[in-house]
């Protein structure tokens, strides 16, 4: 058997062999290659439907890979500089949760920034681990949370020497990176694992002009969203691990909640995207960086907007900045980020990644073209000309330090009562409240509701942020922990 190289795509190749061998299928899925659902086949195409198959011996099994999936994962580990890689078809949410559940048992502590994605706190609700929050730095001008100061991480370690792991965003949604190498050194010196949420950091592995990747920094595990910036299909992800963790145990933890009917469309997209990154990633991300830098310069020339970048680096709470991120502060033109988001979509036919209270984020990739970059710049110029107003009175911060009253699991599963949102100040929240995207909770279970937090929620609702997390779909009520 020949030695596989980064030119190979084992899952893709095995699927192609199965597609052309004219099998008679008496297995699931029931659409039988699309013949049983003509409308869906016309919509998705005959090839996609023919490749939507179930696990069979020649195609291996994601829960217990011993052939082509095993080989594809080994190639991914090699490409990303890891010891092992696990393909994830439940999104990076599942990868983040698997990291935490593999590192921590019920009642054990994990140190993390509070500006984590909801997936990390969801993991605490499920497994019963306890968070030790490190408040990130805050840029008061932009109103955004930054990274963790190593000084604050060190203090958290000293105060919680029994913590099992430290979770780090690499980077945040806005492109901010903490000093990951130093955090790794601190953690390992104190016998703690380092877990990296790299949902927005796939490209770090393939370009030397970008911040350090988790594996290069020595982290023990990293959840990487291949679909966000790596070119695979939506919902496909990779969990990378080092030999400091037991890969077979990690696989068992993944299998606690990952589907047993893995989509081969997602798996093959991971396989092909890994090959593309390995062979062409540097050129792809050079183009992406150039696009983003050009857009930043042109948008800043418009005045009013602030397309921020590496000037934020202070070697403390901003140790690095992802220059592929086009993050733009909008409050100085008198508009909330979500208002600019809506104008771009509704008036100019431009869909960006998200708008929050004071900023917007446009995801740039090598798949963009000059014409689209120019279209975005022109639209922003016209929005400023037509809609600029006095910024006084706009809410000026995205992040509020939480007041922790109890653990997320205890709060989520406690006896709760539903209160009108304006009557919840002083109570302990029993559920999540967040804008999505970015999916960073404004409130998490176990946190006390303050007037500042309530003002933030009401303002975000008023401006049109897409609010999620509460049992009440209209978010007129919040479930709070019953007193006593």
N, C-alpha and C positions, 0 to 999 in steps of 0.2 A: 504494500500500500504506500502511495507516494506521500511525502511530507506536505502538509497543507501550508499555504502561504496566504498573505493578505490579499492575493489575487482571487482566492477561492471564496465561494459562498455555499457552504455545505447544505443549508436548509433550502435555499433557492434551487440549487442543482437537483436535490432529491425531489422537490416538488415538480420540477420540470419533467423529470423521469416518470413520475406518477401520472402527470397530465397527458403524456403522449402514449401511455401503454394500454389505453382503452379498457380499464378495469370496469367490470359490472359492479356497481355500488349498491350493496345491501346494508349500508351503515348510515349513520347520520353525517351531515345534515340532510334534512328531508327534502330540500330543494333539488337534490340530485344533480349537482353541477349547473343549476339554473333552469333545468327543464321544467321543474315544478313551480316556478314563479317567473313567468315571462316578463312581467312588468319590471321586477327587480333586476332581471338580467339585462333588459334594455337600458335601465338606468345606470348600472354599475359596469356592464360589459361582460362578455362571455369569459374572458380570461380570469377576471377577478372571481367570478362565480365558480369556475372550474378549480381554482386554487383554494377555495373555501372548503377545506376538508377536515376530517377528524384525525386524531392520532391513530397511526397504524404502524406496524413494525418498521417498514422502511423509512418512516418519517419521525421515529423516536417519540418520546413523551416528555413534555416540559417538567412534569413533576418528578421524574426519575430519568434524566437523560443519560443515555449510554452510547449514542452513535452520532447522528448528524447535528442534533441540538448541542450535545456535549462538545463536538468539534467547533461549532460556530461560537459557542461561549468561550472556548479556549482562545480562538482567534481574537475575540473582543477583548479578553483580558490582556493579551499581548499588545493589541493596538493602544490600549489605555494605560499600559504600564502597571496593571494589577496582577495579583496572583490568581484570582478567580473572578469570573463574571457570571451573573445570573440574568437571564432575559426575563423581563417583567411585562406582562400584558394588561395589568390593572392600573397602569399609570405610575408616575413617580411617587404619587401618594402612597401606593403600596410598598414601594422601595423604601421610603422614609419610615413607614410604620414597621417594616421588617427589620430595619437597622435597630430601631429603639427596642423592639420586642426581643431581638436577639441579644441585646446588650444588658437589658434591665428586667428584673422580675418585679412582682408586686411589692410595693413599699420601698423599692430601691430608688435612688436619686439619679437624675440626669440634669446636668448643667446646660442651659440653653439661653439664647437671646429670646426676649419676649416677642420680637417681630418675626416669629417663625410662621410658616404656612400652617393652615389648620390641620393638615395631615399629621404633623408632629404632636399636637395636643390631642388629636383624635386617638393617637397611639397610646397616650397616657390614660385616656378614658377606657380603652380596651384592656390594657395590661396592668393598670394600677400603679405604674411607676410615678414618682413624684418629681415635679419640676423644681429646679433651683434657677430662677430667672436672673439673668444679667441684663440690666437695662442697657440698650444700645446707646451710643452717642446720638445726639440730635443736631442737625444743622438748622439753626433757628431761622435763617433767611429763607431756606427752601421748605422748612417745616417737616423734613423727612427723617426717619430713623436711619442711622448709619450702621457701622459694624460694632463689634465688642472690643473694648480696650483690653489689652493683655493684662493691664494692671487690675481691672475689674474681674477678669477671669481668674487671675492668681488669688485675689481675695476670696472669690467664691470657692476655689479649691481648698484654701486654708480653712474656711468656715465649714466646709462640707467634705472632709477627707474620705468619707465613706461613699461618695458619689461614684457611680460606675462608668459614666461616660460624659463627654461634652459634645453637644451638637452645634455645628457652625454652618451658617449660610455662606455659600461660596459660589456666586455672589448673592446679594439681595436682589429683589425685583428691580431696584433702581440701578444695579450694577456695582454696588459697594462691597468691598472685600475686607474682612478682618485679617490680622496678621496670623494666617493659618500655620505657617511653619513654627512660629513661637508658641502658639497655643498647643500644637502637637507636642512640642518639647516639654511644656509644662505638664500636660496631661500624662504623657508617658512616664515622666519622672515621678508622678504620683499614682501610677498603676491604673490609669483611666484610659478608656478607649476614646478615639475621636471619630465622630460620625459627621459626614459632610452632606448637607442638602445642596446638591449641584443641579437642581432642576433647571437652572439658567446658566450652567457652566460647562456644557458639553464641549464647546469650542476651545476651552482653556487647554485641552489636551493636545491641540494640533497647531498651536501658534506661539512662538516665543515672545511676541509683543503683547501678550495678554497675561493677566494675573496667573499665579501658580495654581496648578490643578491639585485636587485633594490627594491623589495618589503620589504625585511628585513631592508633595509636602509631608508625606508620611502618615496620612490619615489611615485609619483601620478599615473604614467602610465609606462608600460614597454612592448616593442615589443620583443617577444621571438621566435627565430627560432627553433622550435621543430625538424625540419628535419635536422638541421646541426649537433647537438650533442645530440639530444633527442630521435632519433630512428624512427620518423614518416616519411612519404613519402615526397619527394622533393616538395616544394612549400607550405607545410602546416605550419602554425604558430599560435601563440596565442598572443592576446593583453590582458595584465593584467591591472586592474585599482583598485584604492582605492576609498573610499567613498568621497574623496575630489573632485572628478569629478562626474558629473551626468551620470550614465551608460546608461540611455536611450538616452541621447543626443549623447554619443559616438557611440552607435549603429546606430543612424541616420547618423552620419558622415561616419561611415564604409560603410553604404549602398549607399552612394553617388557614390562610385566607385567599390565596390565589386560585383562580378557576382551574378545574380539571379539564376544561374544554378550551385549551389555548387556541387563539386564532392564528392560523398559519399565514394569513395575510400580514398580521403584525409581526410575527416571528421572522418571516422572510424579509420584511422591510428593515428590521434591525440588522439582519445579515448583510443586506445589500448596502445599507447606509454606512455600516462599519467599514466595508470595503472602500466605499467612496471617500470617507474621511481619511482612511489610512493612506490612500493613494493621492487624493486631491485636496485634503483638508487645508494645507498651508495656503494654497492658492485661493481657495474659497474664502478663507477668513481674512486674507490680505485684501481681497476685494470688498468684503464686508466692512472692515475697518476703514478703508478709504471712503466708501459710501457714507458711513456714519460721521466721519470727521468732516467731510465736505458739507453734509447737511447741518452739522453743529455750527460750523463757521457761518454758513449762509443765514441760518435762523437767528443767530446772535447779531448779525448785521441788521436785522429787521428792527431791533430795539424792542424793549418791553419784555420779550421772552428771554428766558435764560436756559439755554441748552447746555447743561453742565457736564463736566468731564473730569479729566485727570487733575485739573486745578484744585479739586477737593482733597486730594491726597495729602494727609498730614502725618503719615507713618504711625498713627495711633488708631482712632476709630475708623479712619479711612486709610487702610494700608495699601489698597489697590483699587483701580476702577476699570471696569470692563468697557473698553472703548468701542465695542460694537453696539452698546446700548445708546439709544437716542432718547434720553430722558429730558423733558422740557418743563420748566417751571412757568406757569401761566398766570399766577395771581397778580403780577405787576401790571397786567393789562386789564385787571378788574374782572377776570373770569376764572371760575373754578376749573380745574382740569377736566372734570366730567362734562362741563358745559362746552369746552372746546372739542372734546371727544364727540359729543352729540352733533355739534355743528359740522365737523369733518365728515361724519357719516351721513347726516341727513341732507346737507347742502352741497357737499362736494364729492360724495361717493367714495370716501376714503375711510377704510376700517383700520383703526390702530388697536394696539394691545389693550390698553386701559387708560382711563382717566380717573383720578381721585380728587381729593379736595383742592389740591394746589398744583398738580402735575399731570402730564400725559407721558405715555411711553409708546414709542414706535419701535417695533422689532425689525431690524435690518438684517438681510441675509444676501448671500451671493445670488439668490434667485430673483432679487430686485433688479430693476433696470433704471438707467438714468432718468427716463421719462417719468417714472413714478416718484423718484426722489424730488425732481423739480416740481411735480404736481403737488406734493405735500408742502414744500416750501412756499409755493405760490398761494396755496389755500390758507396757510397760516398768516401770510402777509395780508390777505384780503379779510380774514376774520379779525385781525387787529384793526384794520382800517374801518370796518363796518360796525364792530361790536365793542371796541375798547371803551372802558368806563373807569370811574374812580374805584380803586381797590379797597378803600376803607370799608370796614365792616365784614370783610371776608374772613372766614375761619382760617387760622394761620398755622395749624400744626396737625400732622398726621398721627403722631405717636403720643400716647399718654401712659406714664408709668403706672403699672397695675398695682392694686392693693389685693394681695392674696389672702383669702380667708380660709380656704380649705382646698384639698386636692381635687383635680378635675374629675376623677372617677367618682369620688364620694359625692361631689356636687351634682354631677349629671344623673346619678342614680338615686339621688335623695328624694324625699317627699317634697313636692314643689307646689307652688300656687302661681296662677297666672294673674299678673297685675297690669293695668294700663301703663304704657311705657313711661308716662310723665310722673307716675307714682312709685317708681322703682328705686329712686335715689336712697342710698343707705343699705339696700338689700344686697344679698349675695346672689349673683347670677347662676342659674342652673342650666344654661345652654350657651350656644355660640351666637354672637352677633358680628357680622362682617360685611364688608363690601367685596363683591367678586366680579372680576379680579381686583386686587391681587390675592384675595383669600387669606389675608392676615387678620386674625380676629381683633376687633375693637374690644370685644368682651369674650372671655372664655369661662367655662364653668369653674366656679370657685372664686371668682373675682368680685370684689365689691363695686357696686355701681355708684359712681360719683356724679356730681352735677356736670363736671367737665366732660366726662364720657357721654352722658346723656345729651349734652349740647352737640357733641361730635356726631352722634347717631342721628339726631334730628336734622342737623345741617346737611349731612350726607343724603338723607332721604329727600329733603327739600330740593337739593341740587340735582337729584336724579340718579344717584349711585344705585347700582343693582345690589340690594341688600338681601343677605341670606343667613341661614343658620337657625332661625327661631322656628318653633313649632307653629306659631301663628304666621301664615303665609303673607299676611298684610303688614306684619310687624307693627301692629297697634298695641300688642301685649308682649311682655317678656316673662318667661318662667323664672321665678326666684325661689331659692331654698326656703322652706318653711322655717320660721323662727322656732327655737326650742327643740 
